[in-house]
Amino acid sequence: MTLWILSLTILGAAAGLEVGPVRLLNNRTHISYGLGPAANNSLLECPYQLSEGETLQQISWILWNGEEQVGTYEWLPSGEGSAEGLLKGVVNLSRDDGDLELTKLRYDLGGFYSCAATLTDGHVEKADKWEALIIDLTAYSSYHRGYDNLTACTYNASVGYSPTYPPPTVRTGMYSDQRGGFYDEVTSLEWLKIVYANKSTGYSFSDRVFKIDANTPDDASFRSSLGVTKTDGTYIPLTSSISYSILWSKEGCPWPNLQEHQMLDNIQGRKTCRGQLAPGYFDSSFTVRCEKGYHAVGVVTSLKMMCNKTFAWITEDGDEPRLEDLQCVIDNTDPADPADPDGGSAGDVGSSVALITGTFLLLCLLHQ
């Protein structure tokens, strides 16, 4: 019984070792090529936790290219480490903590890294591979030029990004939270893509036209972003810009819901790009009349409506218009009897009956 308990204790101690996950110092998302090698930029950590009675023998690092090991680094608590393959000559061998600090940066040092901790009793725990990207923005420059065309109700944009390594993910276009993201986006075919000798990639486009109309969301903005996407789909944002214009959200008076057989006439003033009548002008107005073939019955024969600065319709007297006061009926309807849709009075019917009767008697006499 005593041996069995001792065996469980030993196994439990070995199982207590925890390693990983691999990460950059301060949970950085990537290594910046432009910042150069430094502990706060190019240091990969292999966190581990020992249980009571455990002693660490070594930390081992591997740089992977697919399933192939292309670089290794081993660190011993008792002395300096050693590096081979792509990691030879580019790792700080004098660190006292087993972390991997790159002292030189090259594009081919970006990739998947894994680490393992080995105890003096031979037990080994490994951390999963983790992708550490080395990102180079080269010239660190980008441009975004845009202008509104009020007459055409369009936004004209040109965007360019300097070469970036590895090949970046670019997204640009009209954006709306209400629509759930980009609703008019520059497609991959519209970007000019240039791949350079060092495998960096530049993107640009010129004079892309975006239409502003009644379907443009109220929260529309122009957004452009560049980042790098890791193998697992994680997106690392690098630079972005957002633009707004009063043109895109310019409000006006919404067109009224007309009653049956009503129409708009004599529309005056300027429309917004959303198709509404712009307020604040000398004569932003229209007249509501009956459609052709119909006429008004009652006191109100037409309504003149004006758009004020609060985006509300008012009458010439400053009152709220009542479209239901303008009743339109078909032209051949007797105004005195609007309930008679076919038109004509009782006297007209009597005359018609007398005429038919007389014609019938005349035909009978001629037949005799």
N, C-alpha and C positions, 0 to 999 in steps of 0.2 A: 504494500500500500504506500509506503514511504517513497519507493522508487517511482511509482506512478505519479504521485504529486510533484516530485522533483522534475520529472519529464514535462509535465504541463507548465511548470514555472519557466523552464528553459525555452519551450516553444513560445510561450506568451511573451518573453523578453524579446525574442527574435522578431515576432510579429509586431512589436511595438515600433519598429523603425518606420518612419514616414518620410517620403521624398517627393518633392515637386509641389506644384507644377513649375516648369521652367518659365521664367519671366525676365523682362528687362527691369533694371533698377527703377524704382518709383512707378512701376507699372506703365512705363512708356509704351506707346503703341508701335514704335518703329525706331530704327537707328537712322539718324540724319547724316547723310554723307557730307553735307555742307558744314556741319558743326565739327566734323573731324573726330578722331578717336579720343575718348575721354571717359572717365569713370561714370559721369552723369549722362552719358550718351550711348556708349557701346559696351556696357557691362551686363552680361547675362548671369542671372542668379539661379542657383540650384538649392532651394531651401530644403532642409532636412531636420527631422526631429528624432533624437535618440531617447530611448527609455533608460531607466536606471540600470546601471551595470553594463550598458553597451558602450563599445569603443569603436570609433570610426577608423578605418584603415586607409581608405582613399575615396576620392570623387573622380568619376570618369565622365568625359564629355565626348559626344560624337556629332559631327556635322554630316548631314545626309544629302545626297542628290538622288531623289527617288528612293530606291531600296539599297543604293550603294553608299557605303561609308567613304567619304572623301576627305575627312579630317578627324583627328582625335587629339584629346588633351587629357592628361592624367595629373591629378594633384594629390600629394601625400602630406599629411600633417607634419611629418618629420623633416621635410625638406622641399626644395623647389620641384615644380612640375615639369612635364615634358610634353611637347606637341609634335604631331606628325601630319603629313599630307598638306591640305590647304591651310591648316592652322599653324603649321611650322613657321616660326619667325613673326607671327602676328598676334601672339598671346602674351600677356603679362605673366611670366613664370614665377614671379616673386610674391604673389599674393598669399595671404595667410588664411584665406577663408574658402578656397575651393571654387569660387565664382570664376567665370570665364570673361576676362576683359580683353577686348580686341584693341591692339595698339596700332593697327593699320586698318584702313578700310578699302575694300575692293568690292565691286559688284558681285563677284562670285562667292563672297563670304556671307551673302544673304541666303537664307534657306532654313531648313528644319534642323533644330538642335534637340538633342536628348541628353539626359545625365543620369548617372546611377551612383548610389552610395554603397560601399562595401564595408562590412564590419570585420573586426579581427577574427571573429568565429567563422567567417566565410559567407555569412548571409548577405544577400544583395537585394536591394530594392531599386526599381527603375522608375523614372518619370517619363511620361509620354512625350513624343516629339512635339515641338512647338515651333511655329514658323516665325523667324525673326527677319523682317524685311529691312534692307538697306535702301533708303529712298533718297534719290538725288533730284532736286528741283533745278539743277544746273544754273540758269541765269536768274532764277527767282523773280521772273517778270511775267506779267500778264496784262491784257488790256480788255476793256469793255467800253465800246462807244455805242451810244444809242440816242435817237431823237424821235420826237412825236411829229406826225403829220396830221394836223388838225383837220385839214380838208378831206383827206382820204380816210381819216380815222384809223391810222396804223401806227405801229411802233417799229422802227427800223433799227436792227442791232447788228453789231460786229464784235466778235470775241476771239481772243487768241491766247494760248498758253505756251510758255517756253518748254523746250524738251524736258521730259521727266522720265526717270528710271525708277522702278520698272514701268512698263506701259500703264498709263493711268486710266482711270474711269472718269469720263467727263459727262456732265449733264447740264443742259441749258434750255431755258424756255419760259413760257408763262406758267406761273405756279399759283395754286389756290388751296388753302386748307379745306375750304368748303367742298372742293372737288376731290380732295384726297391726294393732292400732289400735282405733278406736271399735267396740264391738260392740252398744251400745245408745245411740244418738245422738239428740239432740233434732232433729227434722226442721224444715225451713223453714216448714211449716205451723203448727208449735207456737210459733215465735217471734212476738212482737208487734213489728212493724216500724213505726217512725214516721219519715217523711221531713220534714225541716224546711225553712223557706223558703230557707235558705242552702245547701240540697242536702246537708247532713249527715244522717246516719241513725243512729237509736238502736234498740237491740234489747233485749228482755227476755222472760222467761217466769216463771210462778209455779207452785209446787206440782206439779212434774213428779215422778212416782213411778217409781223404779227398783227392780226386784225382785232380791232376793238369794236364791239357791237353790243346788241341787246343781250347776247348770250355770255358776255364777259362777266365773270363772278365779281361780286362787290369787293372781295379781298384780293383781287388779282395783283401779282407782283412779277417782276422779271428776275429770275434766279439763274446763277451760273456757278458751278462747283467743279472742283477737280480733287481727286483722291486716288488712292490705290486700294484695290480689292485683293484680299488674301485668298489663298486656295480654298479655305473653308467658307468663303463668302463674306467674311468680316470686312466692312468698308472702313478705311482710314481716311478721314477728311483732311485735306491739306490747305485748300484755299477756297473761298466762296465770296460771292457778292450778291446783293439784293438791291433792286431799283424799283421805285414807285413813280407814278405820274398822276397828277390831278385829272388828266384826260381819261384815265382808266376808270375812275370812280366818280366822274362828274355827274351830278344828279340833275334831274329835271322833273317836271310834273308828269306823272304817269298818265297815259291816255285813259279817258273815262270809259266805263262800261256802258255803252249806249243801250237805250231801250229799243224795242222792236220798231223797225222801219225808220230809225233815226240815222243821220249821216253828219260828217264833219264838213264844213265849208269855210272858205276864206281863211285858211291857216296862215298865220303870220308869225315871224320870229325865227330864231335859229334852233335847230335840233341838236341835242347832244349826240355823241357817238353811240350812246345806248338807245337812240331813237326817240328820246323824250324831248319835249319842248323846254328849252333852256329858260330859266326865270331871269328877272333883272333887266330885261330889255324893254324898250319903249312900248312895243306893241306885240308882246308874246301872247297871242290869243287865237281863237277860232270861234266859229258860229255853229251851233247844232241846229240843223233843220230836218224836215221830213224828207225821206228819199223821193226820187222822181216817181210819179204815179201815186203819191200819197200827199195828203194835206193835213194841216193841224186843225183840231177842233178844240174849242175852249178859248180861254183868255190868252194863253201863252202860244205864240206862233213861231218863235225861235228863241234860242238862248246864246248869248255871247259870253264866252268863258275866257278868263285871263289867268295866266300862271304867275303867282307871286313868289317872293323870295323864300318863302317857307315851303315851297314845292306843293302848294295847294291851289286848287281852282277856285276862283271867285267870280261873281257876276260884276257887271259894270257898277252896281251899287255897293259892291264890297261884300255881298252876302254869299252864303254857300249855295251853289246851284242845285236845283232839284230837277233832274232829268225826267222824272216821272210826271212833271207838270206839262211836258210837251207830249200830247197824245196825237199819234199819226194814224189816219185811216185812209183806205183806198179812195181814189178820186171819184168813182161813180157811186159813192155812198152819200145819201142825203144827210147833210150836217144836222138836220132837225130830228133825224131818226137813225142814230148811229147803230142801233141794234139790228137794222135791216141791212145785211151785208150785200144783198143783191141790188139795192137801190130801188127807187120808185115808190109812189104813194098809193093809197087806196083808190084815189080818183083815177090814177093812171091805169090801174088794173081794171076798173069799171069800163073805161073807154076801150080798152083792148077787147074785153068781152063783147061789147056792143058792136065793135067793128067786125068781129068774127061772125056774130049772129047775122048781121046784115048781108055779109058776103054769102052766107049759106042760103038765105032766102032768095037772093038774086039768082044763084045757080039753079035753084029749084024751078023758078019761073021760066028761065031759058030752056030748061029741059022739057017743059010742057009744050 
